[in-house]
Amino acid sequence: MRVGDELCTALEKRGIETLHIRSLFDTPTYAGSYDRSLAAVEQALEENPSVKVVIDLHRDAISSTSTIRRTVNIGGEDAARFMVLVGKGTTGGYQEIPDFAANLHIAELLTDKLEAQCEGLSRDVKVRTGRFNQHIAPRCILIECGTNENTLEEVLCGIPYLAQAIAETLDALEAETMSNEE
């Protein structure tokens, strides 16, 4: 919740209006959490049709012996690294599948914007066969904010950079839309 709150604050400082769904979806069990979150996001989109992008925040689960680099040093502080996950929707027997090409494009833009701020701040985009509720809107991204091996402080240290990258990504998408309309 705290990471989402901090991201909303950082985005709003950049003039980006946010809506934060502050519900926990992994209780009573992790099984069914995507179904529970789907219902909440669908309701939010119905009530707020002007939403331009849906961001699903997670933290990646890795083993304590993983060799994945967990932080990057920015200005003397350790910041957790980010990763964008994109689902193809090819497993699970779904009736509706995500707009994989559009979501991958956003993921790549966001990753590039993170890397432009600090090399190593982002891990490579991860493509998976699941859907991850990325079918519910034209622009859906799932961002892994660090891992279970990061501290909250490390994740929060990176949030201003993530907010800046999101703002720049939204600007780039808007410019592309305007260019396509001309």
N, C-alpha and C positions, 0 to 999 in steps of 0.2 A: 504494500500500500504506500509506504513512504517513498519508494522510488517513483511510483506513479504520481504522487503528490508533487514531488520535486520536479518531475518532467513537466507537469502541467504548469507550474509556476514559471519555469524557465521558458516554456513556449509562450505563455501569456506575456512575459516581459518582452518578447519579440513580436508582439501584436497578433499572435495566433490564438484564437479562441479555442478552448478545450472543453471537453466533457469527459469526466473521469468516472467510470463505473467502479465503485469501491467495494464491490462484493467479492467474497472468497468463493471460488468455484470448486476447489479440491476437497471440500468437506461435504458429506461425511466420508467420502473416499475419492481418490483420484479418478477412478473409473467413473465415467459420466460427466467429468468436469467440462469437457468441450460441449456436451449437450446443454448443460446448465448455462455456460457462458454464451452459447449461441442464442438462447432465448432472451437473455438480457441485452445482448447487442442488437438483435432484431427489434426489440421493443424500443431501444434508444434511437435506432435509425428511423423507426416509424415516427417517433416523437420529434426527431431532429433531422429532417430530410436534407438540410444543407451541409451535413457532415461530408468533408472532402476525403478524409483518409481514416481508416480504422487501424489503430495500433494496439497490438496485443503484447504486453510485456511479460516476459518470463525470465528465469535464470536457468542457464544450462546445467544439466546434471552430469558431472564427470566423476571418475573415481579419484581418490586421493593420490593414486600413483600415476595419474595421467601426465603426459609430458606437454600438454597444451599450456602455452604461456598464459598465465592468469592476469597479469597486469602490464601496463606500459607506464613509464615514468614521464610525467608532463610537468615541467616547471618544478621539479623536486618532489612531486607527489605521485604516489602510485594510484593509477586509475584502472578499474576493471575494463577488460576488453569487451566489445560488443560483437554480436553476430546476428545476421538476419537470416531467418529460416523461411523457405518458400515451399509450399506443398503443391504437388501436381494433382492430387485427388484421384490417383490411379488405383489405389487400394481401398477397400472398405465398401465397395458396391454402392457408391453414392449416386443419387439421381442428378444432383447439381455438383459441378466441379468448379474449382477456381479458375479465374482468368490468369492462367499460369504466366503467359508472356508479359502481361501488364504488371503482375506482382513481381516477377523476376526483374523487370526493368526498374521498378521502384527500389527493390533490394540492392541492385547493382549501383544505382545512383546514390543511395544512402551510404553504402559501403565506401564508394569513391569520395564522398563528402567527408566522411569520418577520417579516411586515410589522408586526405588533403590537409587536415588539421594536425594530425600526428601519425606518423608511420607506425603501424602496429596497433592502433586503437581499435581496429576492427579485424575480426577473423574473416575468412572467406565466406561468401554466401553459401548456406547449406541448403541443398535441394533434397526433399524427401518425397516419398510416394503418398503420404497422408494428405488430408485436406486442411486441417487446422483452422476450420471456419473461415478460410480465405475466399470463400465463394459468396459471401454475403454483401459485398460491395465491390465496386470496380477497383478500389485501391485499398488493399489490406496487407499489412505487414506484421510479422511476428518478430520481435526483437528479443534476443537473449541478452540480458543485462548482466554480464559477468557469469559466474558459475556458483555452484554451491560451495566452492572452495574459496570464494572471495568474501571479504568483509563488506558490510553495509557501507562503511566509509569509502572503500575503494569504488564501489558502484556509484555512490553519490558524487564522488570526485569527477566521474566521467559524464554526469548528466548535463552540465552546461554544454559540453562538446556534442553530445547526442542531440540536444535541442537545436544547436546551431546547424548541425547536419540535416536535421529534419526540416528546418526552415529553408535551407538552401535547396533541399530536394523538392519541397513544395513549390518554390520559386521556379525551379527548372521545369517541373511538370506543367506549371501554368504557362511558361514561355513556350513549351512544346505545343500545348493546346492552342494558344493564340497563333502560333506559326502554322499549325494544321488548318485553322479556320480561314486563313488568308488565302 
